[in-house]
């Protein structure tokens, strides 16, 4: 039963109040369809979410005798009856976590708490965001009414992607600096490959330290500027004079 509860909460990102009453009657052509209790008297919105293979496997694995006769909810208590309330289900879920050997954790507010079902709703939405779900798609699963309510999950993914992009650029810059063979700086030539260059040839230069940190932008005659500052690029100057540009 604990595995079924885990898969149910992760699959549909439901609140406890919805999870403990959802059952086979909500299964419509392979989708769980229900009206969330929290918005039942306000928007009355209907949610319909596909049953993923992991959840279906957990449903199929539960023996028929685990439920009392006539019980249609997926989750039941030790007597095979539906949980009396969301709180009762939450308490039982906490017991399952303790039985599984999960230790209490120190939370951001400094308090130590046991694992609870509530955290799985957030975990499900975070997993969807990391899988590439958009804000609108998160709302369609969670039942939230405002993008602000799921923005934290999108921001988390954006931060990771942007940080990874920044570190990749830093790594590429550090790798490029090794081409100069120990000189104090290197240049990145930015122009169109194969484009004709006027006389005197002009390009944009980005100077960087060997660690790849940009120092600034320069623009000037290539033959003068580069020969004065870098010396070891006669081959590159020859290519520039021939009317082509390589990108390093």
Secondary structure, DSSP 8 states (H G I E B T S, - for coil): -HHHHHHHHHHH---HHHHTT-BGGGEETTEEEE--GGGTTTT---EEEE--HHHHHHHHHS-GGGS-TT--BS---TTSS--SSHHHHHHHHHHHHHHTT---EE-TTS-EE---THHHHHHHHHHHHHTT--HHHHHHHH--S-GGGTHHHHHHHHHHHHHHHHHHHHHHHHHHHGGGSS-S-EEEEES-TT----SS-EEEEEEE-TT--EEEEEEEEHHHHHHHHT-S-HHHHHHHHTT-----
